[in-house]
Amino acid sequence: MGDVEDVLGRLRRYPDVEALNLYAVDAADRLILDVADEQLASAGNGKVAVIGDSYGALTLGAIAAHDLREVRVHQDLLTGELALANNARTLGLTDRYSAHGLTEKLLADARVVLLRLPRVLTGLAEVADAIARYADPEVTVIAGGRDKYLTKSMNDVLAEYFSEVRASRGRQKSRTLLVSGPKPVGPEQFPMCEHIEDLGLDVVAHGAAFSGARLDIGTRFLLQHLKLMKPDARDAIDLGCGTGILAVALAKARPAIRVMGTDQSAAAVASARATVAANHVDDRVTVVRDDAMSSAADNSADLVLCNPPFHVGAAVHTGSAIKMFVETGRVLRPGGELWTVYNSHLNYRGVVEKMVGRTEVVGRNRKFTVTRSVRGLHDAQQR
């Protein structure tokens, strides 16, 4: 195998957003690999699992350092999964690992787990539960992240599932937690379910899903404009659907409409599918795991609803939102509408007007702005 630093230096984020202030490898990845070195050396093939690898640094770094095979990997975001696949192909390591959901198959008999700590505590709880439930009783978890995103609450969550949780010495504003001694687990806690009384719908959420089983305030504000959204729409897309609240609410309000929910998060897709089933609209709502509607056909939708992100990993960056707007301009039919809610300080209006079409502000409160964009015939001809 080649030098680990050489391997890490060749990694890219593609197809995720790439920019000068965005990186495929960071100090936390390197620290996790260094702290785990002894455990990885003795683990052997088929005994290592990696969870939350951003773009392949942990997976490919561990493989390169110890000539490992049969490494099992779970990544919530599709862009990370695709980036790992691309990087592994470039390095000739595609046969050394396999991708899995957060299931027993990922963790059965695992002796070492490398974990990038998720910032959502419920997401960490679901991961910790799965490791304690399925991994080898002698498993060691090396969990890490950047100092600014680590909290004492993460130690507390891990301590609910493991008897030993101790912090490493920090390095380059990063830190790891060494976790061992899985405790007995009871009935499965995930996914969670809550009823939203005023909407009359049940929301199902896995731990890593944005906003959990609650209704976030941006989505609630967008839903206040539901009756104004293109009344004759036949085909709609909930772009970045999360737990599927918008898709389900639209389907329940309009019995003749067909809706597709799309999200790149595995947790979100699993949650949305469960939410759709719980509300008995699975005959008209489908959910797919996709990166910004890239698999949707040109001119295939009359209506797109979107609550776009403005963070890419740890950095504030509008690249993901712009990517979503570009794809919306392609997917909407002439006369089709994009309804967007976003934090008002981001001022997406000019960007979305350029990418989609004529845009007007329909609603604004102290935090959020709702806009309606119409794809005109001229916009369609230009594309």
JOKALIN-V793424 format. One record per backbone hydrogen bond with DSSP energy under -0.5 kcal/mol. NH is the residue of the N-H (numbers start at 1). CO is the residue of the C=O. Records with the same first field share a line. If there is no record, write none. Layout:
NH = CO / CO
This chain:
7 = 3
8 = 4
9 = 5
10 = 6 / 7
11 = 8
16 = 13
22 = 19
30 = 26
31 = 27
32 = 28
33 = 29
34 = 30
35 = 31
36 = 32
37 = 34
40 = 36
41 = 37
42 = 38
43 = 39
44 = 40
46 = 69
47 = 44
49 = 112
50 = 72
51 = 114
52 = 74
60 = 56
61 = 56 / 57
62 = 58
63 = 59
64 = 60
65 = 61
66 = 62
67 = 63
68 = 63
71 = 96
72 = 48
73 = 98
74 = 50
78 = 264
81 = 77
82 = 78
83 = 79
84 = 80
85 = 81
86 = 82
87 = 83
88 = 84
89 = 85
90 = 86
91 = 87
92 = 88 / 89
93 = 88
94 = 88
96 = 93
97 = 94
98 = 71
100 = 73
103 = 101
106 = 103
107 = 103
108 = 104
109 = 134
110 = 107
111 = 47
112 = 47
113 = 140
114 = 49
115 = 113 / 142
116 = 51
117 = 115 / 144
121 = 119
123 = 207
124 = 120
125 = 121
126 = 122
127 = 123
128 = 124
129 = 125
130 = 126
131 = 127
132 = 128
133 = 129
134 = 130
135 = 131
136 = 110
139 = 136
140 = 111
141 = 179
142 = 113 / 140
143 = 141 / 177
144 = 115
145 = 175
147 = 173
149 = 146
150 = 146 / 147
154 = 151
155 = 151
156 = 152
157 = 153
158 = 154
159 = 155
160 = 156 / 157
161 = 157 / 158
162 = 158
163 = 181
164 = 180
166 = 178
168 = 176
171 = 174
174 = 171
175 = 145
177 = 143
178 = 166
179 = 141 / 177
180 = 164
181 = 139
183 = 161
192 = 205
194 = 203
196 = 201
197 = 195
199 = 196
200 = 196
201 = 196
203 = 194
205 = 192
209 = 206
212 = 209
214 = 211
216 = 214
220 = 216
221 = 217
222 = 218
223 = 219
224 = 220 / 221
225 = 222
226 = 223
228 = 225
229 = 225 / 226
233 = 230
236 = 258
237 = 303
238 = 260
239 = 237 / 305
240 = 238 / 262
241 = 238 / 262
244 = 241
248 = 244
249 = 245
250 = 246
251 = 247
252 = 248
253 = 249
254 = 250
257 = 254
258 = 234
259 = 284
260 = 236
261 = 286
262 = 238
263 = 288
266 = 76
269 = 265
270 = 266
271 = 267
272 = 268
273 = 269
274 = 270
275 = 271
276 = 272
277 = 273
278 = 274
279 = 275
280 = 277
281 = 276
284 = 281
285 = 281
286 = 259
288 = 261
290 = 263 / 288
292 = 290
294 = 291
296 = 293
299 = 330
300 = 297 / 331
301 = 331
302 = 235
303 = 235
304 = 337
305 = 237
306 = 339
307 = 239
312 = 315
313 = 311
315 = 312
317 = 310 / 315
322 = 318
323 = 319
324 = 320
325 = 321
326 = 322
327 = 323
328 = 324
329 = 325
330 = 326
331 = 327
332 = 328
333 = 301
335 = 375
336 = 333
337 = 302
338 = 373
339 = 304 / 337
340 = 338 / 371
341 = 306
342 = 369
344 = 367
346 = 343
347 = 344
352 = 348
353 = 349
354 = 350
355 = 351
356 = 352
357 = 352
358 = 374
360 = 372
362 = 360 / 370
363 = 370
365 = 368
369 = 342
370 = 363
371 = 340
372 = 360
373 = 338
374 = 358
375 = 336
376 = 374
380 = 376
381 = 377
382 = 378
383 = 379
